[in-house]
Amino acid sequence: MDRARKLLRTRVVAAVSTAAALGLVVGCSGGPDGGGGTGGGVKDGKTTITMGLFGVMGYKETGLLDQYMKENPNVRIEAEVAGDEQTYYTALQTHLAAGSGLKDIQGIEIGRAKELADTQAARFADLSGVEGADHFLPWKLSQVTAKDDKVIGFGTDIGPMAVCYRKDLFAQAGLPTDRDEVAKLWEGDWSKYVEAGKDFKKGNKNDKVAFMDSASGLFNAMIYGSSEQFYDESGELVYKDNPAVTEAWQLAAEAGGTGLTAKLRQFQPGWDPGLANGTFATAVCPAWMLGHISEKAGPANKGKWDVAKAPKGANWGGSFLGVIDKSPVKEEAKKLVAWLTAPEQQEHVFKKIGNFPSSQEALKAPAVVEAKSAYFNDAPIGKIFGQAAQEIPDKQVLGRKDGTIKDIFSQGLTLIESQNKSPDAAWKATEERIEKATG
């Protein structure tokens, strides 16, 4: 899924457990009038705004909600955070269908954006006329724009990509370790990344260490460097004929079928221990993944991990905040969403937990541009991810079932890695599953 569609995001600090979150999100009541609104409202002159969030979106964790309430003493914010995005979205779909139980503000993950813009736009308030919303990257709001030009959400973060690598494992395999030299190994072409993997395999003396974590990580990185992936702008499925998808499949299948991967899908069982135990030497890493890697790899590996520029710029991940149209506090909720996604607040979240800004203004802030990561050997992450963000295609075409299709492709590549299926047999199985999921 996008952002693994599990959206563990950076590190799940202060996130509600999946089981508890399900109870909170599914069990939330309707509005004060018992109708189809939300849990918010105005009482005794004080406005209560409710929020439904997931993963680590950063607003609760970095103190921004408390700051807003301090600056606006007549506002009270109640935020519920689901640790798992799949759980969250299942509940959100239920409430949208029923027209009740919705929060005033709902988080929207990028893999769901097109589906909601196409099928549920009437449930969301139009944010296109909100003042001060002209600072986002040109493609960000287009992802949540309905056919009638209604904007159903404001952007939070994005996921420009790099390659995280283990310096010590590269040295042991006879590869360069300086991040600039490492980036030159695969500059401009993902096939060079696979070739570097073959060199790593030749020089590597430990057969328990693979070059990359998974074929699906490589696949994701490649397809998200293209304006179109699975759908075209008209909403038609085009993955079969899209060179970006077929080339990504062929290269990822090659990597998975020649022993270059540890067969560990990102955010699936075994991947976290692999980070800590040095089971693989590289992982394609969007900016939001750094926090998770540093937490799961642990203090013992501080300085062993580094970050190098990816072969090509691409975006994997990103979220939005939308306001429910029937919210009894719609205008107040709009103001809160605009404030939370403003350049200053995006910069604040980046400094605290690393979620990379979708605001063009925030991207230029010194605190972002000059940012370094002590855990990743003082890598200039602001510069690396900032450059990657500028290389992302201006047009990012999304489809209704993007997240589902990406999951199916990941499963298909696992057939090659773990079950020794041929690329052709795995593609056929993948195609059949996609037809069933989208039919």
BAMI-853441 format. One record per residue (C-alpha): residue number from 1; residue in three letters; x, y, z. Coordinates in steps of 0.001 Angstrom, whole numbers. Layout:
<nodes>
+-----+------+---------+---------+---------+
: pos : code :      c1 :      c2 :      c3 :
+-----+------+---------+---------+---------+
: NUM :  Ala :       X :       Y :       Z :
...
+-----+------+---------+---------+---------+
</nodes>
This chain:
<nodes>
+-----+------+---------+---------+---------+
: pos : code :      c1 :      c2 :      c3 :
+-----+------+---------+---------+---------+
:   1 :  Met :       0 :       0 :       0 :
:   2 :  Asp :    1033 :    3591 :    -294 :
:   3 :  Arg :    3270 :    4404 :    2494 :
:   4 :  Ala :    3047 :     688 :    2923 :
:   5 :  Arg :    -612 :    1486 :    3276 :
:   6 :  Lys :     -25 :     282 :    6795 :
:   7 :  Leu :    1376 :    3769 :    7202 :
:   8 :  Leu :    3548 :    3131 :   10162 :
:   9 :  Arg :    5010 :    6346 :    8862 :
:  10 :  Thr :    8026 :    7536 :   10789 :
:  11 :  Arg :    7991 :    5895 :   14191 :
:  12 :  Val :    4741 :    5103 :   15884 :
:  13 :  Val :    5269 :    7274 :   18921 :
:  14 :  Ala :    2140 :    7931 :   20907 :
:  15 :  Ala :      85 :    6103 :   18295 :
:  16 :  Val :   -2948 :    4228 :   19501 :
:  17 :  Ser :   -2715 :     462 :   19117 :
:  18 :  Thr :   -4556 :   -1020 :   16156 :
:  19 :  Ala :   -7147 :   -2785 :   18242 :
:  20 :  Ala :   -7836 :     186 :   20449 :
:  21 :  Ala :   -7923 :    2512 :   17464 :
:  22 :  Leu :  -10527 :     382 :   15750 :
:  23 :  Gly :  -12767 :     700 :   18767 :
:  24 :  Leu :  -12271 :    4445 :   18894 :
:  25 :  Val :  -12777 :    5139 :   15212 :
:  26 :  Val :  -15621 :    2754 :   14551 :
:  27 :  Gly :  -17326 :    3577 :   17787 :
:  28 :  Cys :  -17397 :    7352 :   17441 :
:  29 :  Ser :  -20847 :    8806 :   17607 :
:  30 :  Gly :  -22734 :   11230 :   15419 :
:  31 :  Gly :  -22915 :   14923 :   16046 :
:  32 :  Pro :  -24574 :   16669 :   18975 :
:  33 :  Asp :  -27870 :   16603 :   17128 :
:  34 :  Gly :  -27593 :   12842 :   16578 :
:  35 :  Gly :  -27599 :   13392 :   12813 :
:  36 :  Gly :  -25101 :   12727 :   10092 :
:  37 :  Gly :  -22394 :   15068 :   11286 :
:  38 :  Thr :  -19447 :   14640 :   13595 :
:  39 :  Gly :  -18542 :   14707 :   17254 :
:  40 :  Gly :  -17760 :   18427 :   17241 :
:  41 :  Gly :  -19929 :   21415 :   18011 :
:  42 :  Val :  -20270 :   24637 :   19977 :
:  43 :  Lys :  -21240 :   24651 :   23632 :
:  44 :  Asp :  -21041 :   27463 :   26198 :
:  45 :  Gly :  -19168 :   29610 :   23705 :
:  46 :  Lys :  -16422 :   27032 :   23158 :
:  47 :  Thr :  -15882 :   25248 :   19831 :
:  48 :  Thr :  -14946 :   21572 :   19859 :
:  49 :  Ile :  -13279 :   20263 :   16690 :
:  50 :  Thr :  -12821 :   16520 :   16299 :
:  51 :  Met :  -10101 :   14913 :   14190 :
:  52 :  Gly :   -9598 :   11387 :   12851 :
:  53 :  Leu :   -5920 :   10701 :   12130 :
:  54 :  Phe :   -3693 :    7687 :   11506 :
:  55 :  Gly :     -66 :    6670 :   11880 :
:  56 :  Val :    2188 :    9544 :   12897 :
:  57 :  Met :     833 :   12557 :   11057 :
:  58 :  Gly :    2695 :   14698 :   13565 :
:  59 :  Tyr :      60 :   17094 :   14856 :
:  60 :  Lys :    -619 :   15444 :   18167 :
:  61 :  Glu :    2930 :   14133 :   18588 :
:  62 :  Thr :    4711 :   17466 :   18072 :
:  63 :  Gly :    2420 :   19599 :   20225 :
:  64 :  Leu :     781 :   21555 :   17410 :
:  65 :  Leu :   -2749 :   20800 :   18577 :
:  66 :  Asp :   -1896 :   22066 :   22060 :
:  67 :  Gln :    -307 :   25171 :   20534 :
:  68 :  Tyr :   -3415 :   25925 :   18485 :
:  69 :  Met :   -5652 :   25590 :   21536 :
:  70 :  Lys :   -3349 :   27861 :   23515 :
:  71 :  Glu :   -3466 :   30493 :   20783 :
:  72 :  Asn :   -7231 :   30003 :   20369 :
:  73 :  Pro :   -8567 :   29499 :   23918 :
:  74 :  Asn :  -12153 :   29177 :   22707 :
:  75 :  Val :  -11246 :   26080 :   20665 :
:  76 :  Arg :  -10943 :   22542 :   21948 :
:  77 :  Ile :   -9471 :   19832 :   19686 :
:  78 :  Glu :  -10184 :   16145 :   20196 :
:  79 :  Ala :   -7977 :   13908 :   18042 :
:  80 :  Glu :   -8178 :   10134 :   17753 :
:  81 :  Val :   -5177 :    8420 :   16177 :
:  82 :  Ala :   -5367 :    4973 :   14589 :
:  83 :  Gly :   -2024 :    3185 :   14505 :
:  84 :  Asp :   -2909 :    1302 :   11337 :
:  85 :  Glu :   -4180 :    3118 :    8236 :
:  86 :  Gln :   -6006 :      86 :    6858 :
:  87 :  Thr :   -8087 :     -94 :   10035 :
:  88 :  Tyr :   -8673 :    3641 :    9880 :
:  89 :  Tyr :   -9785 :    3653 :    6250 :
:  90 :  Thr :  -12144 :     728 :    6678 :
:  91 :  Ala :  -13903 :    2638 :    9440 :
:  92 :  Leu :  -13894 :    5878 :    7413 :
:  93 :  Gln :  -15557 :    4139 :    4463 :
:  94 :  Thr :  -18253 :    2791 :    6773 :
:  95 :  His :  -18992 :    6236 :    8187 :
:  96 :  Leu :  -18934 :    7930 :    4786 :
:  97 :  Ala :  -21422 :    5399 :    3455 :
:  98 :  Ala :  -23678 :    5912 :    6457 :
:  99 :  Gly :  -23230 :    9678 :    6545 :
: 100 :  Ser :  -22730 :    9556 :   10291 :
: 101 :  Gly :  -20012 :    9037 :   12850 :
: 102 :  Leu :  -17553 :   11220 :   10962 :
: 103 :  Lys :  -15038 :   13537 :   12559 :
: 104 :  Asp :  -14965 :   17219 :   11625 :
: 105 :  Ile :  -11510 :   16675 :   10113 :
: 106 :  Gln :  -10443 :   13395 :    8548 :
: 107 :  Gly :   -6968 :   12378 :    7454 :
: 108 :  Ile :   -6650 :   11086 :    3876 :
: 109 :  Glu :   -3778 :    8829 :    2801 :
: 110 :  Ile :   -2492 :    9296 :    -745 :
: 111 :  Gly :   -3498 :    5798 :   -1840 :
: 112 :  Arg :   -7117 :    6665 :   -1019 :
: 113 :  Ala :   -7153 :   10216 :   -2372 :
: 114 :  Lys :   -8440 :    9514 :   -5865 :
: 115 :  Glu :  -11118 :    7107 :   -4681 :
: 116 :  Leu :  -12453 :    9660 :   -2204 :
: 117 :  Ala :  -12240 :   12551 :   -4694 :
: 118 :  Asp :  -14160 :   10527 :   -7279 :
: 119 :  Thr :  -16766 :    8856 :   -5099 :
: 120 :  Gln :  -17099 :   10831 :   -1866 :
: 121 :  Ala :  -16380 :   14451 :   -2794 :
: 122 :  Ala :  -19905 :   15471 :   -1745 :
: 123 :  Arg :  -19092 :   14456 :    1824 :
: 124 :  Phe :  -16146 :   16871 :    2013 :
: 125 :  Ala :  -16024 :   20641 :    2178 :
: 126 :  Asp :  -14465 :   22529 :    -729 :
: 127 :  Leu :  -11143 :   24015 :     375 :
: 128 :  Ser :  -10307 :   25666 :   -2949 :
: 129 :  Gly :  -11349 :   29106 :   -1728 :
: 130 :  Val :   -9563 :   28999 :    1619 :
: 131 :  Glu :   -7122 :   31870 :    1983 :
: 132 :  Gly :   -3403 :   31147 :    2030 :
: 133 :  Ala :   -3524 :   27816 :     209 :
: 134 :  Asp :   -1220 :   28756 :   -2650 :
: 135 :  His :    2025 :   27433 :   -1174 :
: 136 :  Phe :    1765 :   23716 :   -2017 :
: 137 :  Leu :    3818 :   21904 :   -4644 :
: 138 :  Pro :    1995 :   22162 :   -7992 :
: 139 :  Trp :     939 :   18505 :   -8098 :
: 140 :  Lys :     -55 :   18072 :   -4455 :
: 141 :  Leu :   -3595 :   19476 :   -4432 :
: 142 :  Ser :   -4355 :   18022 :   -7858 :
: 143 :  Gln :   -4341 :   14626 :   -6140 :
: 144 :  Val :   -7384 :   15566 :   -4061 :
: 145 :  Thr :   -9230 :   17637 :   -6655 :
: 146 :  Ala :  -12592 :   16287 :   -7819 :
: 147 :  Lys :  -13892 :   16505 :  -11382 :
: 148 :  Asp :  -15771 :   19720 :  -10575 :
: 149 :  Asp :  -12498 :   21284 :   -9301 :
: 150 :  Lys :  -13564 :   20840 :   -5695 :
: 151 :  Val :  -10523 :   20427 :   -3426 :
: 152 :  Ile :  -11323 :   17937 :    -658 :
: 153 :  Gly :   -8104 :   18234 :    1337 :
: 154 :  Phe :   -4923 :   20177 :    2061 :
: 155 :  Gly :   -1532 :   18488 :    1825 :
: 156 :  Thr :     462 :   17418 :    4835 :
: 157 :  Asp :    3716 :   15753 :    3782 :
: 158 :  Ile :    5243 :   14081 :     718 :
: 159 :  Gly :    7582 :   11140 :     237 :
: 160 :  Pro :   10604 :   12054 :   -1911 :
: 161 :  Met :   12898 :    9040 :   -2123 :
: 162 :  Ala :   16535 :    8196 :   -1561 :
: 163 :  Val :   18449 :    4988 :    -871 :
: 164 :  Cys :   19369 :    4156 :    2709 :
: 165 :  Tyr :   22454 :    1948 :    2919 :
: 166 :  Arg :   24764 :     310 :    5450 :
: 167 :  Lys :   28262 :    1758 :    5156 :
: 168 :  Asp :   29886 :   -1122 :    7005 :
: 169 :  Leu :   28287 :   -3755 :    4778 :
: 170 :  Phe :   29294 :   -1829 :    1653 :
: 171 :  Ala :   32902 :   -1689 :    2897 :
: 172 :  Gln :   32923 :   -5419 :    3593 :
: 173 :  Ala :   31737 :   -6074 :      31 :
: 174 :  Gly :   34377 :   -3784 :   -1478 :
: 175 :  Leu :   31986 :   -1021 :   -2535 :
: 176 :  Pro :   32540 :    2700 :   -1865 :
: 177 :  Thr :   31024 :    4073 :    1321 :
: 178 :  Asp :   31025 :    7852 :     759 :
: 179 :  Arg :   27434 :    8873 :       6 :
: 180 :  Asp :   28357 :   10895 :   -3084 :
: 181 :  Glu :   30398 :    8016 :   -4509 :
: 182 :  Val :   27618 :    5585 :   -3653 :
: 183 :  Ala :   25092 :    7762 :   -5485 :
: 184 :  Lys :   27339 :    7719 :   -8572 :
: 185 :  Leu :   27130 :    3901 :   -8649 :
: 186 :  Trp :   23513 :    4152 :   -9808 :
: 187 :  Glu :   23181 :    7733 :  -10985 :
: 188 :  Gly :   20313 :    8224 :  -13436 :
: 189 :  Asp :   19243 :    4608 :  -13852 :
: 190 :  Trp :   17647 :    2061 :  -11525 :
: 191 :  Ser :   19213 :    -751 :  -13548 :
: 192 :  Lys :   22587 :     522 :  -12270 :
: 193 :  Tyr :   21258 :      13 :   -8747 :
: 194 :  Val :   20683 :   -3649 :   -9571 :
: 195 :  Glu :   24134 :   -3872 :  -11158 :
: 196 :  Ala :   25605 :   -2450 :   -7941 :
: 197 :  Gly :   23718 :   -5219 :   -6166 :
: 198 :  Lys :   25403 :   -7829 :   -8319 :
: 199 :  Asp :   28797 :   -6317 :   -7458 :
: 200 :  Phe :   27825 :   -6362 :   -3810 :
: 201 :  Lys :   26864 :  -10025 :   -4059 :
: 202 :  Lys :   30229 :  -10907 :   -5606 :
: 203 :  Gly :   32200 :   -9138 :   -2888 :
: 204 :  Asn :   29962 :  -10055 :      29 :
: 205 :  Lys :   31381 :  -12864 :    2215 :
: 206 :  Asn :   28290 :  -13296 :    4368 :
: 207 :  Asp :   25532 :  -15254 :    2632 :
: 208 :  Lys :   23065 :  -14115 :    5302 :
: 209 :  Val :   23293 :  -10531 :    4048 :
: 210 :  Ala :   21441 :   -9443 :     887 :
: 211 :  Phe :   21906 :   -6282 :   -1123 :
: 212 :  Met :   18334 :   -4968 :    -804 :
: 213 :  Asp :   15384 :   -5730 :    1416 :
: 214 :  Ser :   12788 :   -6567 :   -1231 :
: 215 :  Ala :   11925 :   -6472 :   -4906 :
: 216 :  Ser :    8723 :   -4581 :   -4106 :
: 217 :  Gly :   10680 :   -1680 :   -2621 :
: 218 :  Leu :   12528 :   -1293 :   -5915 :
: 219 :  Phe :    9277 :   -1610 :   -7877 :
: 220 :  Asn :    7638 :    1148 :   -5841 :
: 221 :  Ala :   10589 :    3478 :   -6306 :
: 222 :  Met :   10532 :    3054 :  -10053 :
: 223 :  Ile :    6829 :    3449 :  -10725 :
: 224 :  Tyr :    6488 :    6548 :   -8565 :
: 225 :  Gly :    9027 :    8367 :  -10693 :
: 226 :  Ser :    6442 :    8405 :  -13483 :
: 227 :  Ser :    3460 :   10728 :  -13892 :
: 228 :  Glu :    1236 :    7727 :  -14575 :
: 229 :  Gln :    1380 :    4347 :  -12893 :
: 230 :  Phe :   -1715 :    2159 :  -12950 :
: 231 :  Tyr :   -4328 :    4573 :  -14365 :
: 232 :  Asp :   -4401 :    7318 :  -16953 :
: 233 :  Glu :   -6053 :   10705 :  -16473 :
: 234 :  Ser :   -9383 :    9423 :  -17738 :
: 235 :  Gly :   -9454 :    6797 :  -14986 :
: 236 :  Glu :   -8733 :    3838 :  -17258 :
: 237 :  Leu :   -6408 :    1044 :  -16118 :
: 238 :  Val :   -3201 :    1265 :  -18154 :
: 239 :  Tyr :    -686 :    -718 :  -16101 :
: 240 :  Lys :    -416 :   -3468 :  -18749 :
: 241 :  Asp :     745 :   -1011 :  -21400 :
: 242 :  Asn :    2552 :    1507 :  -19210 :
: 243 :  Pro :    6325 :    1165 :  -19791 :
: 244 :  Ala :    6977 :    2559 :  -16300 :
: 245 :  Val :    5149 :    -405 :  -14771 :
: 246 :  Thr :    6435 :   -3129 :  -17088 :
: 247 :  Glu :   10050 :   -1943 :  -16798 :
: 248 :  Ala :    9767 :   -1739 :  -13030 :
: 249 :  Trp :    8305 :   -5238 :  -12925 :
: 250 :  Gln :   11054 :   -6690 :  -15108 :
: 251 :  Leu :   13877 :   -5118 :  -13111 :
: 252 :  Ala :   12330 :   -5934 :   -9729 :
: 253 :  Ala :   11677 :   -9495 :  -10909 :
: 254 :  Glu :   15329 :   -9781 :  -11947 :
: 255 :  Ala :   16476 :   -8598 :   -8532 :
: 256 :  Gly :   14077 :  -10944 :   -6753 :
: 257 :  Gly :   14961 :  -13925 :   -8905 :
: 258 :  Thr :   18748 :  -13613 :   -8708 :
: 259 :  Gly :   19201 :  -13554 :   -4954 :
: 260 :  Leu :   19750 :   -9831 :   -4515 :
: 261 :  Thr :   16927 :   -9417 :   -1988 :
: 262 :  Ala :   16386 :  -10526 :    1592 :
: 263 :  Lys :   12767 :  -11339 :     658 :
: 264 :  Leu :   11566 :   -8945 :    3355 :
: 265 :  Arg :    8723 :   -6651 :    2309 :
: 266 :  Gln :    8818 :   -3304 :    4009 :
: 267 :  Phe :    6700 :   -3126 :    7162 :
: 268 :  Gln :    5941 :   -6844 :    6993 :
: 269 :  Pro :    7073 :   -9415 :    9607 :
: 270 :  Gly :   10839 :   -9828 :    9610 :
: 271 :  Trp :   11649 :   -6433 :    8126 :
: 272 :  Asp :   12165 :   -4624 :   11439 :
: 273 :  Pro :   14542 :   -7311 :   12783 :
: 274 :  Gly :   16318 :   -7165 :    9415 :
: 275 :  Leu :   17023 :   -3475 :    9996 :
: 276 :  Ala :   18518 :   -4213 :   13384 :
: 277 :  Asn :   20468 :   -7315 :   12387 :
: 278 :  Gly :   21958 :   -6100 :    9122 :
: 279 :  Thr :   20100 :   -8649 :    7011 :
: 280 :  Phe :   20216 :   -6306 :    4016 :
: 281 :  Ala :   22532 :   -3504 :    2938 :
: 282 :  Thr :   20090 :   -1136 :    1223 :
: 283 :  Ala :   16465 :     -74 :    1290 :
: 284 :  Val :   14717 :    2440 :    -909 :
: 285 :  Cys :   13568 :    4989 :    1652 :
: 286 :  Pro :   11098 :    7853 :    1370 :
: 287 :  Ala :   11824 :   10690 :    3780 :
: 288 :  Trp :    9114 :    9548 :    6197 :
: 289 :  Met :   10821 :    6164 :    6599 :
: 290 :  Leu :   13983 :    7470 :    8266 :
: 291 :  Gly :   12404 :    7750 :   11683 :
: 292 :  His :   11155 :    4184 :   11504 :
: 293 :  Ile :   14549 :    2843 :   10423 :
: 294 :  Ser :   16391 :    4680 :   13184 :
: 295 :  Glu :   13977 :    3364 :   15790 :
: 296 :  Lys :   13932 :    -247 :   14617 :
: 297 :  Ala :   17632 :    -498 :   13731 :
: 298 :  Gly :   18351 :     877 :   17181 :
: 299 :  Pro :   21181 :    2803 :   18864 :
: 300 :  Ala :   23707 :      54 :   18122 :
: 301 :  Asn :   23518 :     861 :   14410 :
: 302 :  Lys :   23743 :    4638 :   14670 :
: 303 :  Gly :   26272 :    5900 :   12118 :
: 304 :  Lys :   26308 :    2605 :   10215 :
: 305 :  Trp :   23331 :    3685 :    8112 :
: 306 :  Asp :   23713 :    6508 :    5598 :
: 307 :  Val :   21571 :    8095 :    2861 :
: 308 :  Ala :   22445 :    8483 :    -831 :
: 309 :  Lys :   20594 :   10137 :   -3692 :
: 310 :  Ala :   18314 :    7749 :   -5585 :
: 311 :  Pro :   18867 :    7105 :   -9320 :
: 312 :  Lys :   15789 :    9170 :  -10186 :
: 313 :  Gly :   13410 :   11435 :   -8284 :
: 314 :  Ala :   10119 :    9925 :   -7209 :
: 315 :  Asn :    7384 :   10352 :   -4623 :
: 316 :  Trp :    6113 :    7530 :   -2444 :
: 317 :  Gly :    3570 :    8583 :     106 :
: 318 :  Gly :    1932 :   11682 :    1439 :
: 319 :  Ser :   -1319 :   12585 :    3150 :
: 320 :  Phe :   -4024 :   15221 :    3393 :
: 321 :  Leu :   -6476 :   16722 :    5861 :
: 322 :  Gly :  -10082 :   17078 :    4735 :
: 323 :  Val :  -13092 :   18746 :    6371 :
: 324 :  Ile :  -16467 :   17028 :    6412 :
: 325 :  Asp :  -19064 :   19186 :    4657 :
: 326 :  Lys :  -21825 :   18540 :    7224 :
: 327 :  Ser :  -19584 :   19408 :   10157 :
: 328 :  Pro :  -21369 :   21759 :   12571 :
: 329 :  Val :  -18054 :   23597 :   12935 :
: 330 :  Lys :  -17017 :   23510 :    9280 :
: 331 :  Glu :  -15588 :   27014 :    9067 :
: 332 :  Glu :  -13574 :   26598 :   12264 :
: 333 :  Ala :  -12314 :   23224 :   11004 :
: 334 :  Lys :  -11214 :   24806 :    7722 :
: 335 :  Lys :   -9183 :   27378 :    9639 :
: 336 :  Leu :   -7530 :   24636 :   11688 :
: 337 :  Val :   -6653 :   22578 :    8595 :
: 338 :  Ala :   -5193 :   25642 :    6863 :
: 339 :  Trp :   -3105 :   26415 :    9954 :
: 340 :  Leu :   -1851 :   22855 :   10447 :
: 341 :  Thr :    -739 :   22603 :    6815 :
: 342 :  Ala :     745 :   26115 :    6611 :
: 343 :  Pro :    4486 :   26382 :    5822 :
: 344 :  Glu :    5465 :   27175 :    9418 :
: 345 :  Gln :    3703 :   24138 :   10823 :
: 346 :  Gln :    5028 :   21841 :    8089 :
: 347 :  Glu :    8520 :   23033 :    8952 :
: 348 :  His :    7837 :   22361 :   12631 :
: 349 :  Val :    6687 :   18783 :   11991 :
: 350 :  Phe :    9733 :   18117 :    9807 :
: 351 :  Lys :   12116 :   19345 :   12488 :
: 352 :  Lys :   10428 :   17212 :   15132 :
: 353 :  Ile :    9798 :   13897 :   13350 :
: 354 :  Gly :   11017 :   14214 :    9752 :
: 355 :  Asn :    7790 :   14279 :    7712 :
: 356 :  Phe :    8881 :   16098 :    4546 :
: 357 :  Pro :    6883 :   19244 :    3670 :
: 358 :  Ser :    4518 :   19499 :     714 :
: 359 :  Ser :    4716 :   23296 :     983 :
: 360 :  Gln :    7044 :   24990 :   -1470 :
: 361 :  Glu :    7738 :   27694 :    1103 :
: 362 :  Ala :    8584 :   25195 :    3832 :
: 363 :  Leu :   10923 :   23369 :    1461 :
: 364 :  Lys :   12977 :   26567 :    1180 :
: 365 :  Ala :   13218 :   27134 :    4937 :
: 366 :  Pro :   16802 :   26959 :    6290 :
: 367 :  Ala :   15738 :   24444 :    8931 :
: 368 :  Val :   14641 :   22092 :    6134 :
: 369 :  Val :   17355 :   22810 :    3564 :
: 370 :  Glu :   20197 :   22509 :    6072 :
: 371 :  Ala :   18805 :   19553 :    8023 :
: 372 :  Lys :   21118 :   16646 :    8831 :
: 373 :  Ser :   20476 :   13299 :   10468 :
: 374 :  Ala :   22808 :   12352 :   13308 :
: 375 :  Tyr :   21608 :    8745 :   13163 :
: 376 :  Phe :   22375 :    8449 :    9440 :
: 377 :  Asn :   25989 :    9549 :    9765 :
: 378 :  Asp :   25053 :   13251 :    9607 :
: 379 :  Ala :   23574 :   12793 :    6121 :
: 380 :  Pro :   22318 :   16116 :    4687 :
: 381 :  Ile :   18756 :   14839 :    4439 :
: 382 :  Gly :   17294 :   18280 :    3760 :
: 383 :  Lys :   19453 :   18624 :     672 :
: 384 :  Ile :   19042 :   15024 :    -532 :
: 385 :  Phe :   15286 :   14830 :    -134 :
: 386 :  Gly :   14807 :   18448 :   -1179 :
: 387 :  Gln :   16516 :   17771 :   -4497 :
: 388 :  Ala :   14461 :   14606 :   -4918 :
: 389 :  Ala :   11292 :   16614 :   -4307 :
: 390 :  Gln :   12182 :   18981 :   -7136 :
: 391 :  Glu :   12634 :   16024 :   -9521 :
: 392 :  Ile :    9169 :   14607 :   -8880 :
: 393 :  Pro :    7030 :   14990 :  -12037 :
: 394 :  Asp :    4676 :   17965 :  -11851 :
: 395 :  Lys :    1753 :   15726 :  -12715 :
: 396 :  Gln :     931 :   12791 :  -10431 :
: 397 :  Val :   -2000 :   10786 :  -11805 :
: 398 :  Leu :   -3791 :    8716 :   -9178 :
: 399 :  Gly :   -6430 :    6019 :   -9592 :
: 400 :  Arg :   -9246 :    4715 :   -7442 :
: 401 :  Lys :   -7544 :    1469 :   -6483 :
: 402 :  Asp :   -3912 :    2566 :   -6504 :
: 403 :  Gly :   -3175 :    1255 :   -3027 :
: 404 :  Thr :   -4851 :   -2077 :   -3676 :
: 405 :  Ile :   -3059 :   -2573 :   -6986 :
: 406 :  Lys :     330 :   -1753 :   -5500 :
: 407 :  Asp :    -271 :   -4300 :   -2779 :
: 408 :  Ile :   -1114 :   -6907 :   -5409 :
: 409 :  Phe :    2084 :   -6163 :   -7305 :
: 410 :  Ser :    4059 :   -6557 :   -4085 :
: 411 :  Gln :    2429 :   -9935 :   -3546 :
: 412 :  Gly :    3249 :  -10908 :   -7134 :
: 413 :  Leu :    6930 :  -10097 :   -6666 :
: 414 :  Thr :    6906 :  -12154 :   -3478 :
: 415 :  Leu :    5875 :  -15151 :   -5598 :
: 416 :  Ile :    9160 :  -14743 :   -7468 :
: 417 :  Glu :   11304 :  -14130 :   -4384 :
: 418 :  Ser :    9887 :  -16699 :   -2006 :
: 419 :  Gln :    8107 :  -19293 :   -4162 :
: 420 :  Asn :   10441 :  -19409 :   -7155 :
: 421 :  Lys :    7654 :  -18561 :   -9593 :
: 422 :  Ser :    8750 :  -17388 :  -13018 :
: 423 :  Pro :    8209 :  -13684 :  -13778 :
: 424 :  Asp :    5634 :  -14626 :  -16424 :
: 425 :  Ala :    3664 :  -16866 :  -14046 :
: 426 :  Ala :    3818 :  -14236 :  -11306 :
: 427 :  Trp :    2658 :  -11521 :  -13715 :
: 428 :  Lys :    -282 :  -13659 :  -14808 :
: 429 :  Ala :   -1306 :  -14245 :  -11187 :
: 430 :  Thr :    -933 :  -10533 :  -10480 :
: 431 :  Glu :   -3033 :   -9596 :  -13490 :
: 432 :  Glu :   -5801 :  -11974 :  -12432 :
: 433 :  Arg :   -5865 :  -10522 :   -8927 :
: 434 :  Ile :   -6000 :   -6958 :  -10246 :
: 435 :  Glu :   -8901 :   -7799 :  -12549 :
: 436 :  Lys :  -10760 :   -9312 :   -9614 :
: 437 :  Ala :  -10042 :   -6327 :   -7356 :
: 438 :  Thr :  -11031 :   -3706 :   -9925 :
: 439 :  Gly :  -13797 :   -5517 :  -11782 :
+-----+------+---------+---------+---------+
</nodes>
